[in-house]
Amino acid sequence: MQVGICDDQEETRALIADRVKVVCPEANIILYKSGQEVLDTLQLPDILFLDIQMPGMDGMQTARELRKFNSKIIIIFVTITEDYVFQSFDVSAFHYLVKPFDNVKFSEVLQNAARQYRKFKQPGESIKREQPPLIITTKGRHITVGFEDIVYAEVFNRKILLHTMETDIEYYGKMKDLERMAGNGFYRPHRAYLVNFDYISKYNSSIIYLKRGQALMSKQKYKDFVQCYLRYNHRKGKM
């Protein structure tokens, strides 16, 4: 069982981690400094302690984004105010703990969450992103395309051209919308291209070579691309 703790305060993360170790010594604990770190991970925890009041993306925003692609993760809000308790229902939060909370209450909530996790968990199953496929209309037909099948996309004559390993699919759409839906497994190295990290063979400061085709690289994007690609490979265990 994996338990995530997301709080911008290091002391709070350490405090909750210590309490989790006492209640569930078998748990694998993952610490996050921000909501964005949670959203960027490829392997979500089974139970997530989530602070609400954080700089940048707050906990409620993080929970809403999580629910867009995952309904199984057990969210326990941890905050200093009761002001958001009714909003927590909107994201199907398991519980709402107000700081400072005592050990008895914390243990009770975590034990109940662990029981729910075990009740619905299948042996060997892990919580992963449930990314919905892309549904597009082309030539009067509705087509479903899995993002994992897209090698890269490019803008062509005011249309988007999707390249998979087997075929090319053309439709009317906006690259910024496709980029948003594709998630952090993709990168936009040039205004006209969006590439899938999984299909990259090699690259340099001007071209990305893919397992099928290639994409242009903007020089001003090169440094950021390299950092994002390395982080992605690290999360996937390729480094």
Salt bridges, closest charged atoms under 4 A:
ASP7 OD2 - LYS99 NZ 3.10
GLU26 OE2 - ARG118 NH2 3.22
ASP46 OD1 - LYS121 NZ 3.16
ASP51 OD1 - LYS99 NZ 3.73
GLU65 OE2 - LYS68 NZ 2.91
GLU108 OE2 - LYS105 NZ 3.72
GLU125 OE2 - LYS72 NZ 2.94
GLU154 OE2 - HIS163 NE2 2.70
ASP168 OD1 - HIS163 ND1 2.75
ASP168 OD1 - ARG212 NH1 2.83
GLU170 OE1 - LYS159 NZ 3.12
GLU179 OE1 - ARG188 NH1 3.34
ASP198 OD1 - LYS238 NZ 3.56
